[in-house]
Every structure is written in structure tokens, then in C-alpha cells.
């Protein structure tokens, strides 16, 4: 990114919020990717992980520059003490690619949603550049996944023979009656949710192996079991149509029980990524036309929402939950008179 120019216009709440979460998320990414680079044999994969780390480091420095210029307190985020670079290998090289695809999707969601609501030219340009860089990264990741034979493509369906229109309301059936086959968008979002959950489950397995705090360890185990159930339910929807679903990634986690990351970092990471699942489930629900899928996504949203809330409560109890920028509490000010 080019050097930040001086702007007289103050940051809006949207700009503060998006910069704040991007800064925090990329300080976390720096810790994780730095550890990955301590245990990596495949030179092609190493280059992609290095590119991802360089991007996160650049984003952190650019946002820090903006915050200093605006006299905005630099968020604590995650630091050197949140990663143990000397810990044994916890993941195989292949997992790093699946992980980068998983987290790049989350980043693209944040950055693409930021662009339309940024009013300052420099901040908008920052997120446009950040989104473009993340698109380039996930393209590089996908290309390497395919080249290495690790990429499982979404299921193929026949090309339509002609343009057609829906003629009956039973198109919406899902629980009873004449249930139509899944359409392309429904398949795409089921596949996406399964793919995300496969990486999430492997990450939860690893975190549950190495977490020091018993409450946090049990939280990860609960998340692993819930995620596995969501994988099974989503996969069944594809299997009913004789469509394949991607395989588990559990075998890409080693047997190590020595943690490379602080409990704080691991807990915050899973809260953040489960929040991404809420967006994914909401997108899936909005683009489907069968009542059974609506019910499935509603159940997922309930499960995930309760899990994220419980995780946030643990973070607060531990004194780890950093406060995002907030509006003035007018009622509190009035009560002091």
C-alpha cells in the first residue's frame, strides 16, 4: 500500500470497526503463520505460506500507521508471547493450504463488506488493495491445491438443455411430498459449508490436544463434536442426490500435545471463525428454495450462535476480550448528573 496521506476527515465508526478487526485478525495470523514456517518441507507450500505471512505483516503495519496518524490507541491483538515457535509440528504441510483457503474466505468477507461503507478515500483504497491481495492469495492456494492433488472440486451436475421456469409451489417442498433435486446454488453452499467445517474440525482437534486450560479444552471438544455433526448433516444432503462430499482432514493433525499457541489465541481464533460460519449459514439459507434446507441452516445458526456466546463468556472471564471501538453511553453520562 502507498504511504498514507494526511486527511482532515475523522474516521467513521465503520472505518474504525473494520480497521480494528482487520488489525487484530492479522496479528493473530502472523503468530500462526510464523509457527507454520518452522515446520514445513514442501518448498511450493512454503512460498505460499511466506506470501500469506508477508501480507499479514504489511496489513498490520499499514493499519498501525493509520491509527498513529489518527491518535487511535493501537489494539493489543496478539504478540510474540502468544506463539511458541519451538513447539513440535502439529500439522502436515497439506493442512497449511486448507487453512489458508479457510481463513482467506473469512478475510474476503470482511474486506468486501467494508469497501461499500468506507467514505474516506485512503481507507477505501486500503480495503480494495487488501481484498485484491487476498484474492491473489486464495487463487495461489487453490492452484497449488489442484497441482498437488489435494483439491476436491464441487460436484458436477448436467448442463441444462434449455431455459426453464418454476411452475409449482411444491418447488419449495423439503420435508414432505414431492421433493425436487438440489439446484446449483444449494449444492455450492452445502459444499462450501462442508469444506469450511472440515478445516475447522481439524483445527479444533489440534487445539483440544494442546490447550492448557481444562474449560477451554472442553470447549474445543464440544466444538469438534458439533462441527462433525454439521458435516454429517450437510454431507447427507449431497449424498441423497448421489453427489460426493469432500473427505475429512483429521489425519493432517499430528499427535503432539505441546501447544504452539496460547489458549487466548486459540480461543479467540475459534470464536472468530465460528462467526464466519454464521455468515456462511446465512448466505446458504438466503439462496436456497427448500424448506428442509431452511430448517437445517436455522439449526446450524442456533448451534453456532450459542457456541460463540459461550466462547465469548470464557474470554471475558479470563480477561482476554479486547473492547472494540464503541459509541458514547449517553444514559450512563446522564446518570452521573
C-alpha positions in Angstrom: 0.0 0.0 0.0 1.2 3.6 -0.7 2.1 5.9 2.1 -1.0 7.1 3.9 -1.8 10.7 3.1 -3.0 13.2 5.8 -6.8 13.5 5.9 -8.7 16.1 7.9 -11.8 13.9 7.9 -12.1 11.8 11.1 -12.6 8.0 10.8 -16.2 6.9 10.8 -17.5 4.1 13.1 -17.5 1.7 10.1 -13.9 2.6 9.3 -12.8 2.2 12.9 -14.5 -1.1 13.3 -13.2 -2.7 10.1 -9.7 -1.4 10.6 -9.8 -2.7 14.2 -10.9 -6.2 13.4 -8.5 -6.4 10.4 -5.6 -5.4 12.6 -6.5 -7.9 15.4 -7.1 -10.7 12.9 -3.8 -10.2 11.1 -1.8 -10.0 14.4 -3.3 -13.5 15.1 -2.4 -14.7 11.5 1.2 -13.5 12.0 1.6 -15.8 15.0 0.1 -18.8 13.3 1.8 -18.5 10.0 5.2 -17.8 11.7 4.8 -21.1 13.5 3.8 -23.0 10.3 7.0 -21.9 8.7 9.0 -23.6 11.5 7.7 -27.0 10.3 7.4 -27.1 6.5 9.1 -29.4 4.0 7.3 -28.7 0.7 9.0 -25.7 -0.9 6.0 -24.8 -3.0 3.7 -24.7 0.0 6.4 -22.8 2.0 6.4 -20.0 -0.7 2.6 -19.6 -0.3 2.7 -19.5 3.5 5.5 -16.9 3.3 3.4 -14.8 0.9 0.5 -15.0 3.4 2.7 -14.0 6.3 4.1 -11.1 4.3 0.6 -9.9 3.5 -0.5 -10.1 7.2 2.7 -8.2 8.3 2.1 -5.5 5.7 -1.6 -5.1 6.7 -0.7 -4.8 10.4 2.0 -2.1 9.7 -0.3 -0.1 7.3 -3.2 -0.1 9.8 -0.8 0.9 12.7 0.3 3.8 10.6 -3.3 4.9 10.1 -4.0 4.6 13.8 -1.0 6.6 14.8 -1.9 9.3 12.4 -5.5 9.4 13.9 -4.3 9.3 17.6 -6.2 6.0 17.8 -4.9 3.6 20.5 -3.1 0.6 18.9 -5.1 -2.6 19.7 -3.1 -5.2 21.7 -4.1 -8.0 19.3 -1.7 -11.0 19.5 2.0 -10.8 20.2 5.1 -12.9 20.4 4.1 -14.4 23.7 1.0 -15.9 22.1 3.1 -18.3 19.9 5.8 -20.9 20.8 7.9 -21.2 17.7 9.8 -24.1 19.3 6.8 -26.3 19.7 6.8 -29.6 17.8 5.0 -30.0 14.5 1.2 -30.0 14.9 0.1 -30.1 11.2 1.1 -31.6 7.9 2.2 -29.4 5.1 -1.1 -30.1 3.2 -3.1 -28.6 6.1 -1.5 -25.2 5.7 -3.1 -24.9 2.2 -6.6 -25.9 3.5 -6.1 -23.5 6.4 -5.1 -20.5 4.2 -8.2 -21.2 2.0 -10.4 -21.3 5.1 -9.0 -18.0 6.6 -8.8 -16.2 3.2 -12.6 -16.7 2.8 -13.1 -15.0 6.1 -10.8 -12.1 5.2 -12.5 -11.6 1.8 -15.9 -11.5 3.6 -14.6 -8.7 5.9 -12.9 -6.7 3.2 -15.6 -6.9 0.6 -18.2 -5.8 3.1 -16.0 -2.9 4.2 -15.5 -1.3 0.8 -19.1 0.0 0.2 -19.3 1.6 3.6 -15.8 3.3 3.6 -16.1 7.1 3.0 -12.5 8.2 3.3 -10.6 7.6 0.0 -7.5 6.3 1.7 -9.4 3.8 3.8 -11.4 2.6 0.9 -8.3 2.2 -1.2 -6.7 0.3 1.6 -9.5 -2.3 1.7 -9.7 -2.5 -2.1 -5.9 -3.3 -2.2 -6.3 -5.7 0.7 -9.2 -7.5 -1.0 -7.2 -7.8 -4.2 -4.2 -9.2 -2.4 -6.4 -11.7 -0.6 -8.0 -12.8 -3.9 -4.5 -13.3 -5.3 -3.5 -15.3 -2.3 -6.6 -17.6 -2.4 -6.0 -18.1 -6.2 -2.4 -19.1 -5.5 -3.7 -21.5 -2.7 -6.3 -23.1 -5.0 -3.9 -23.5 -7.9 -1.4 -25.3 -5.6 -4.1 -27.5 -4.0 -5.0 -28.6 -7.5 -1.4 -29.1 -8.6 -0.7 -31.2 -5.5 -3.9 -33.3 -6.0 -5.3 -32.0 -2.7 -8.3 -30.1 -4.1 -11.7 -31.8 -4.2 -13.9 -30.0 -6.8 -17.5 -29.2 -6.1 -19.9 -31.9 -7.5 -20.7 -31.7 -11.2 -24.3 -31.7 -12.5 -25.7 -31.8 -16.0 -25.7 -28.7 -18.2 -29.4 -27.5 -18.6 -30.8 -28.3 -22.1 -33.0 -25.2 -22.2 -34.2 -22.2 -20.1 -37.0 -23.3 -17.8 -39.3 -21.7 -15.2 -40.7 -23.0 -11.9 -44.4 -23.9 -12.3 -45.5 -25.3 -9.0 -45.1 -24.3 -5.4 -44.0 -27.8 -4.5 -40.6 -26.5 -5.6 -40.3 -25.3 -2.0 -41.0 -28.7 -0.5 -38.4 -30.3 1.6 -39.8 -32.3 4.5 -42.8 -33.9 2.8 -44.3 -34.5 -0.6 -42.6 -34.4 -3.9 -39.0 -33.1 -3.1 -37.1 -31.8 -6.1 -33.3 -32.3 -6.5 -30.9 -29.7 -5.2 -30.2 -26.8 -7.5 -26.7 -25.5 -8.3 -26.6 -22.7 -5.7 -27.8 -25.1 -2.9 -25.1 -27.5 -3.9 -22.5 -24.8 -4.0 -23.3 -23.5 -0.5 -23.5 -27.0 1.0 -20.1 -27.8 -0.4 -18.7 -24.5 0.9 -20.0 -25.2 4.4 -18.7 -28.7 4.4 -15.3 -27.5 3.2 -15.1 -24.9 5.9 -16.2 -27.3 8.6 -13.6 -29.9 7.6 -10.8 -27.4 8.2 -12.5 -26.1 11.3 -12.8 -29.7 12.7 -9.1 -30.5 12.1 -8.2 -27.2 13.8 -10.5 -28.0 16.8 -8.9 -31.5 17.1 -5.4 -29.9 17.3 -6.5 -27.2 19.7 -8.2 -29.7 22.0 -5.0 -31.7 22.1 -2.8 -28.9 23.2 -5.0 -26.5 25.3 -3.7 -26.0 28.8 -7.0 -24.8 30.5 -9.5 -27.6 31.1 -12.6 -25.4 30.4 -11.1 -24.2 27.1 -10.1 -27.8 26.2 -13.7 -29.0 26.8 -15.0 -26.0 24.8 -12.9 -27.2 21.8 -14.1 -30.8 22.2 -17.7 -29.6 22.2 -17.0 -27.5 19.1 -15.4 -30.5 17.4 -18.4 -32.7 18.1 -20.8 -30.0 16.9 -18.8 -29.4 13.7 -18.7 -33.1 12.9 -22.5 -33.3 13.3 -22.9 -30.4 10.9 -20.5 -32.1 8.4 -22.6 -35.2 8.6 -25.9 -33.4 8.1 -24.7 -31.3 5.2 -23.0 -34.3 3.5 -26.2 -36.3 3.8 -28.0 -33.7 1.7 -25.5 -34.2 -1.1 -25.4 -38.0 -0.7 -29.2 -38.1 -1.1 -28.7 -36.8 -4.6 -25.8 -39.2 -5.2 -23.4 -36.3 -5.1 -20.0 -36.7 -3.4 -18.8 -34.6 -0.5 -15.1 -33.8 0.3 -13.2 -36.1 2.8 -12.2 -35.3 6.4 -8.9 -33.6 7.1 -8.4 -35.1 10.6 -5.4 -37.1 9.6 -3.5 -33.9 8.8 -3.1 -33.2 12.6 -0.1 -34.8 14.4 -0.1 -36.5 17.8 1.7 -33.6 19.5 0.2 -32.4 22.8 2.6 -29.4 23.2 0.9 -26.2 22.3 2.4 -23.8 19.8 -0.2 -21.2 20.7 -1.6 -19.5 23.8 -5.1 -20.6 25.0 -6.1 -17.0 24.4 -5.1 -17.1 20.8 -6.7 -20.4 20.1 -10.0 -19.4 21.8 -10.2 -16.1 20.0 -9.4 -17.8 16.7 -12.3 -20.3 17.0 -14.7 -17.6 18.1 -13.7 -15.5 15.0 -14.0 -18.5 12.6 -17.3 -19.7 14.1 -18.6 -16.1 13.5 -17.6 -16.7 9.8 -19.8 -19.8 9.9 -22.8 -17.7 10.9 -22.2 -15.6 7.7 -21.8 -18.8 5.6 -25.0 -20.4 7.0 -26.9 -17.2 6.5 -25.8 -17.0 2.9 -26.7 -20.6 2.3 -30.2 -20.1 3.8 -30.8 -17.0 1.7 -30.1 -18.7 -1.6 -32.0 -21.9 -1.3 -35.5 -22.8 -2.1 -36.3 -25.9 0.0 -37.9 -25.8 3.4 -35.8 -28.6 4.8 -32.6 -26.7 4.0 -34.0 -23.6 5.7 -34.6 -25.7 8.8 -31.1 -27.2 8.6 -29.5 -23.7 8.4 -31.6 -22.4 11.2 -30.4 -25.2 13.4 -26.8 -24.5 12.4 -27.2 -20.8 13.2 -28.7 -21.6 16.7 -25.9 -24.1 17.5 -23.1 -21.7 16.3 -24.7 -18.7 18.0 -24.8 -20.4 21.4 -21.3 -21.7 21.0 -19.8 -18.3 20.1 -21.6 -16.8 23.1 -20.2 -19.4 25.4 -16.7 -18.8 24.0 -17.0 -15.1 24.4 -18.0 -15.6 28.0 -14.9 -17.6 28.6 -12.8 -14.9 27.0 -14.4 -12.3 29.3 -13.9 -14.4 32.4 -10.2 -14.8 31.5 -9.9 -11.0 30.9 -8.9 -11.6 27.3 -11.7 -9.9 25.4 -10.4 -6.7 23.9 -13.1 -3.9 23.6 -13.8 -2.8 20.1 -14.4 1.0 19.5 -17.9 1.9 20.8 -20.4 4.7 20.8 -20.9 7.0 23.8 -23.1 5.7 26.6 -25.4 8.7 26.9 -27.6 7.0 29.5 -24.5 6.5 31.7 -23.4 10.1 31.3 -26.9 11.3 32.2 -27.0 9.1 35.3 -23.9 10.8 36.7 -25.6 14.2 36.9 
